[in-house]
Amino acid sequence: MAEEYEKLLDKLYSNLPAKRTSGERFEIPIAKCFVQGNKTVIGNYGEIYSRLRRTPEELSKYLFKELATPGVISGQQLILQSKVNPRLVNEKITSYCEIYVICRECGKPDTHLDAVNRNVRMLVCEACGAKKPVRF
Ligand SMILES: [Zn+2]
């Protein structure tokens, strides 16, 4: 009986129209980390900063500070000079997105940062035009 019900559900779901991709929430890219000796390498760093439309330096500066470790950008990888929990790396990338990438008004990641002064930049949304000052 339960099996029949499952089958019926499957049938119902398979008949639903395909999910539309437009208007879906932006997915923050997941860092693929691996430890190499005493270092942590983010193997897909290039993919992350380009998805966020930030320079490799902007994002790495934040990560070095938040993770309290120095590091170097090496091609498409970011090398952190200590062992860091990958979950922590991803938490920091998420908080970077929330502060410096995602528009608070419309939730889209189509933003850029305009310089205001040494400590403040303007997060400008290209989708809805909202502006918000952010501190560095
Ligand atoms: Zn917006």
Boltz pocket constraint, residues with backbone or C-beta under 6 A from the ligand:
constraints:
  - pocket:
      binder: B
      contacts: [[A, 103], [A, 104], [A, 105], [A, 106], [A, 107], [A, 108], [A, 125], [A, 126], [A, 127], [A, 128], [A, 129], [A, 130]]
      max_distance: 6.0
